[in-house]
Amino acid sequence: VGYGDPVDGGSLTRSHAAELDRADPLRRFRDRFEHGDGDRIYVDGNSLGRLSHDARAAIQATVDEWGSRLVTGWHDWVDLAGRAGDALGAAALGAGPGQVLACDSTTVNLYKLAGAALAAREGSIVVPADDFPTDRYVLEGLAAAHGRELRLLEADPVAPLGVDAVAAAADGAALVVLSHVNYRSGALADMAAISRVVQAAGALVLWDLCHSAGAVDVTLDAAGADLAVGCTYKYLNAGPGSPAFLYVAERHQAALRSPIQGWFSQADQFAMGPRYEPVAGIGRFLAGTPPVIGLAAVMAAAEMLAEAGIGAVRSKAAALTALAIDLHDERLAGLGFSLGTPRAAVERGAHVSLRHPDAWPICRALIEQANVIPDFRRPDSIRFGLPPLYTRYTDVWDAVDRLAALVADGVHERMPAEAARVT
Ligand SMILES: *Cc1c(COP(=O)(O)O)cnc(C)c1O
């Protein structure tokens, strides 16, 4: 049997997965994305989501507007960051209007909001020791610039963040920065409970939503979150390097100021006055000219998600990851794999992490020999990202089937060992 020839085996048959596809209420959304993969199975939408026809059309329309309208286009483009932010807030983030902007990158937005929080509050900064690198690096720089202690919270590699552990670490902190869905394990934190204990300790909480926006039903307002940032090129499918977003709860907006005093956050911007005075409201967290072409794709992504409904997306994410976990238990556990993702659906996002001592050569063999595209995260995880709008249950089945066949045959043992620049 070759890697392209799936066979039924065990109790979780391919026909079972095909049955789930037929019953999938989101199944029609798959056709609204570009595929053209042939035999390829793409399970890396948690790194870069697929191109949708809607995003392509929105980008093309904006390029055409640029061509025809030139600078007069700014009458409509000038407030696009706020409009796209409101659309994302409603479709994906559980945030009421006037609290979200689509702008800059996640890294820059994190810098702006964490910097604003530190200027407003005394105390240390807390971040999990294994959190995504850009978050830790930005906070390391801010801690040095503001003369604050950076406390690294040791967390379990698989289980969701413990509420008590965060509460203990938040004591004496100005700011606690946490990922809602952990980028390695996929573990989902309890945003409401954790926000409460951080606030009770007198600190602000800043959530990184990169792996949860468009994957799970984020409820920023209802959970009482203070601040949040996230990207739109993973589960929101707005394209490589698309504008990110930021959220500042309305109650905090007047007291916080962005450390980047750019002209797009200036009151009476086109008066071009001598001194900086930020506008009231969320607009004070803008920096410079918005990336209009990229924002067109963000708007299209928010509209598609609103149409699908984040509740349906969350349900399908739970079911896709459950199938992957069951298949892990049946087909992979006997081959040296262990599960790096929580087993309870309420404790995970839309990706699963498969741990194996030879994860890197296996990942490489999967890509090069079996035409399955996952990604690898140090030290030992292969991530299968399963974006609900376009991933089929049979994709999960086929990806695990190829993975099991490849490892059983020892194909990875014949792969060269050197690392790649981008994993
Ligand atoms: C993908 C990701 C980022 C990316 O930040 P960029 O500024 O877009 O490079 C940040 N944080 C987390 C948790 C991520 O998963």
Ligand as a Chemical Component Dictionary entry (heavy atoms), coordinates in Angstrom:
data_LIG
# 
_chem_comp.id                   LIG 
_chem_comp.type                 NON-POLYMER 
_chem_comp.pdbx_formal_charge   0 
_chem_comp.three_letter_code    LIG 
# 
loop_
_chem_comp_atom.comp_id 
_chem_comp_atom.atom_id 
_chem_comp_atom.alt_atom_id 
_chem_comp_atom.type_symbol 
_chem_comp_atom.charge 
_chem_comp_atom.model_Cartn_x 
_chem_comp_atom.model_Cartn_y 
_chem_comp_atom.model_Cartn_z 
_chem_comp_atom.pdbx_ordinal 
LIG C1 C1 C 0 1.568 33.369 15.049 1  
LIG C2 C2 C 0 1.739 34.002 16.397 2  
LIG C3 C3 C 0 2.259 35.295 16.527 3  
LIG C4 C4 C 0 2.746 36.005 15.304 4  
LIG O1 O1 O 0 3.144 37.298 15.484 5  
LIG P1 P1 P 0 3.521 38.162 14.176 6  
LIG O2 O2 O 0 3.755 39.509 14.672 7  
LIG O3 O3 O 0 2.389 38.016 13.210 8  
LIG O4 O4 O 0 4.740 37.532 13.577 9  
LIG C5 C5 C 0 2.306 35.855 17.786 10 
LIG N1 N1 N 0 1.883 35.174 18.881 11 
LIG C6 C6 C 0 1.402 33.908 18.784 12 
LIG C7 C7 C 0 0.933 33.175 19.998 13 
LIG C8 C8 C 0 1.334 33.287 17.543 14 
LIG O5 O5 O 0 0.884 32.047 17.436 15 
# 
loop_
_chem_comp_bond.comp_id 
_chem_comp_bond.atom_id_1 
_chem_comp_bond.atom_id_2 
_chem_comp_bond.value_order 
_chem_comp_bond.pdbx_ordinal 
LIG C1 C2 SING 1  
LIG C2 C3 SING 2  
LIG C2 C8 DOUB 3  
LIG C3 C4 SING 4  
LIG C3 C5 DOUB 5  
LIG C4 O1 SING 6  
LIG O1 P1 SING 7  
LIG P1 O2 DOUB 8  
LIG P1 O3 SING 9  
LIG P1 O4 SING 10 
LIG C5 N1 SING 11 
LIG N1 C6 DOUB 12 
LIG C6 C7 SING 13 
LIG C6 C8 SING 14 
LIG C8 O5 SING 15 
# 
